[in-house]
Amino acid sequence: MAALPTHETLPADHKAAIRQMKQALRARIGDVQAVFDKLSARISERLQEIETLKAAGQEVWPTIPFRDIAEGTVSDEQRAAIKRRGCAVIKGHFPREQALAWDTAMLQYLDRNHFDDVYKGPGDSFFGSLEASRPEIYPIYWSPSQMQARQSDEMAAVQSFLNRLWRFEQNGKRWFDPDVSVIYPDRIRRRPPGTTSKGLGAHTDSGAERWLLPAYQQVFANVFNGNIDAYDPWDAAHRTEVEEYTVDNTTKCSVFRTFRAGPRCRT
């Protein structure tokens, strides 16, 4: 099997390199349409499964009580459900009184810093291009409420539990420590009653230039070979070795995020 073209650094003509990569992938996979049809059929089956659950009034995504995580009583079936859906709701992560107190403190923080006078719109061009992001996403990162939630023992416990759903160690190599997480500061979202926005619009954080990275090709080797049945999305091998190219005027993250989440308080 011919090797794919790789580039440790972004080539001068990265568009031409991407075209070359796509041609090489087509040659390697062979019957691309057959692989695409197989994947499409699998997605259709999952969608039908979800629609059937919804019609029956059953839970679509798994809901895990925080108490079960803290006590180590989450079942194998629940773990499998999280991996099948790729998401979960952790209920009771924080006491309701604590969540409401953080929300109140956040509003006080905004008032003390004259947020209404200073804030002029979305914090960057990326979010500004998404109509669904207005006006509930604010460029506030370091408020006491946010930091207290990020650094809490409860947050650490949930992060460790979720991280351990990944295959993070194999053949004597540990790709990441599931019990150590780096704080990832992000914006706040506050949706007043009556908000109709569903949040961020559909988007990708990075483009096809990632296909040129050697480690990225290792992560998706079975996809790039057309052997999608062998691809394990929960295998962390090589993911922490991916170094995004430096490209001007792009919004991207260089951190390996096992999950994307945040605490929610609903009234």
N, C-alpha and C positions, 0 to 999 in steps of 0.2 A: 504494500500500500504506500503510495507516494506521500511524502511529508507535506504538510500544509505550510504555506509561507508564514513566517512569524517575524515580529519586529519588537525588540525590547524598548525602543523609543519610537515615537510617532514619525513615520517617514515623511519626507518633504511633500510628496504627492500622496497624501493618505487616501484620497478618493480613488486614485488608480490602484493603490494597494488593496483597498476594500473590494474593488471590482475583480482583481486577480484572485482574492481570497474566495469570493463567491463562485467564481469559475472552478476553482480547485475543489470546493465543497461539492458542487454539482457532479464533478467528475468522480469524486470519491464515493458519494452516496449512490449514484447511478439513477435509479428510478425515484426521483425526488417526489413526484406526484403520488406514488404509492405510499411512501412514508407519510406524506402530508394527509392523505386520505385516512390512513390508519389512525393518526393522531386526532384528526377531526372526528372520527367515529367514537373514539374514546371520550373526547370532550362531550359529544352529544349524549353518550350514556350517562356521564356524570350530571349533565344538566337535567336529564330526565329523572334521574335519581333525586335530585334536589326538588324538582317540581312535584314529584310524588309525595315527598315529605311535607312540602308546603301545603299541598292540597289536603293532606291528612292532619294538618295542624301540628305536625311534629317538629322537633328541633332540627334545624339545618346545620348550624355550626355548634360544636360542643361547648357547653357551659360548665366550667369547673369552679366549685366553691374554693375560695382561698384557704379555708380551713383544711380541706383535703390535701392541698399542697403542703401546708405547714405541718400536717401530721403524717405526711408520706403515705396517704391512703388512696391516691389516684390510681384507678384500675388500668390494667393493660388495654382494655377495650376503649377507655377514654383517651389514652395516649395514642392508640391507633386512629381514633376519630380525629384527633388534632392533626395528625400527619396526613390523613386522607383529605381533610378540608383545607389544611394550610393555615388555619386560624383558630382562635378560641376566645371565649369571653370568660374572664376571671371575675367572679362575683364576690363581693365582700372583701375586695383587696385591701381597702381601708375602711375604718368605721365611718359611717355616714356623717357623723358630727365632725370628724377630722376633714373630710372632703369639703363640707360646707364652709368650715373655718378657713381652709386654704382658698376657696373661691372668694370669700369676703376679703381676705388679706390681699388677694390679687387685685381686686377693685380698689382697695385703699392704696396699694402700690402704684397703680396707674394714676390715681388722683394726685398723690404726692409728687409724681414726676410730670404732672401736667400733660398726660398722654394726649388728651383731646386737642390740645393746642399744638403739640409737636407733630403728631401723626398726620401724614399727608396722603397716605395710600399704601398699597402693598409694598412689602419691604424690599422686593427686588423685581426685576423684569420677568423672572420665571413665574412667580405667583401672580404678578400683575396681568399676565396673559390669560389667566384662568378666571373666567367670570364667576365660576362657582366658589372661588376663594374669597369673594368680597361679601360682606365686610367682616367675616368672622375670624380670619387669621391675622394675628398681629405679631410684629417682629419684636417680641419680648422673650428673652432667653434666660435671664439670671435673677429673676425675682425670688424672694425667700420661699414662696409657696412651691415654685418649681424645684428649687434645690432641695427642699426638705423631702419632697416626694421622691426625687431621683435617688437620694442618699439613704432612704429609709430601709430598715431591715426587711420590711414586707416586699419592697420592690426587688431587693437582692434575692429573696427567696423565690419569687416568681421567675426572675431572669435565669436563675440557676436551673430551675425545673424545666423551663422551656429550652434552654441551651442543651440540656442533657437528652432532649429528643433527637438531637443531631448525632450523626456518627462522627465524633470528633477525634477519635484515636484509632489507628490501624497500623499494623506491621511495625509496632514499636515507635511510631511517630504520632505525636499529639499536635493536631492542627490548631487547636485553641483550648484554653482553660475554661471549662463551662461554668466555673464558680467565680470567675473574675470578669467583670464587665467594665468597660470604659464609659464614663458619663457622656451621653450624646445630647447636647443641648439643642432643643428645638423650640419652635414658636409655640404660642398658645392659641387655642381655638376656643372661642366663647360664642355659643349660639343661643341668642335670646329666644324666649317662647315665640312661636310663630315662624321661626326661620324655616325656609323651604329648601335651602341649599343642601345638597347631599355631600358637600365637601369638595375635595380636589377633583378636577376633571381627569379624564384618562390621559396618561402621559408616560414617557419612559425617561429615566434619569440619565441615561447615557446611550450612545449610539452604536452603530455597527463597527466603529473603529476598535471596540474591545475585542472583536473576533481575531485581531492580529496579535494579541498578547499571548505569549507562550503558556502562562499559567491558566489563562481563561480557556484556552484550547484543551487543557488537561481537565478542567472542571466539566466541560461539556463534550468530552471525547466521544461518548456513546451517541450523543445527538449528532455530532459532526460526522460520525461513521454511518449514520442512518439506523443504528441499533437502539431505537428509543426504548425498547422493552428493558434494556439493561441499565438505563439511566436512573440513578437514584438522586432525587432532588434534595434529600436529607444527608447526603454525603458531603462533609466539609473539606474533603481532600483538595488541596491546592487553592481553595478559596482565599485563604489568608495570604497567599503569595501574589495575588493579583494587584498590580500597581497601575492605577488608571493613568492614561496619558495626560500630560498637561496641554490643554487646549484652551485658547482664549474664548471668553464670552460663553462659557458653559457652566451649568450648575450640576455638580456631581459630588459624590461622597467617596472618600478613599477608605472608609471603615467597613469591615465585614459586619453586617447587621444580621443576626440570626432571625430576628423578628422585627417588625415595625409596629410599634404600639404606643399607647399612652393611657394614663388613668382618665376615666370619664366619670363625671358626676351628673346624674340625671334627676330632674325634679318632677 
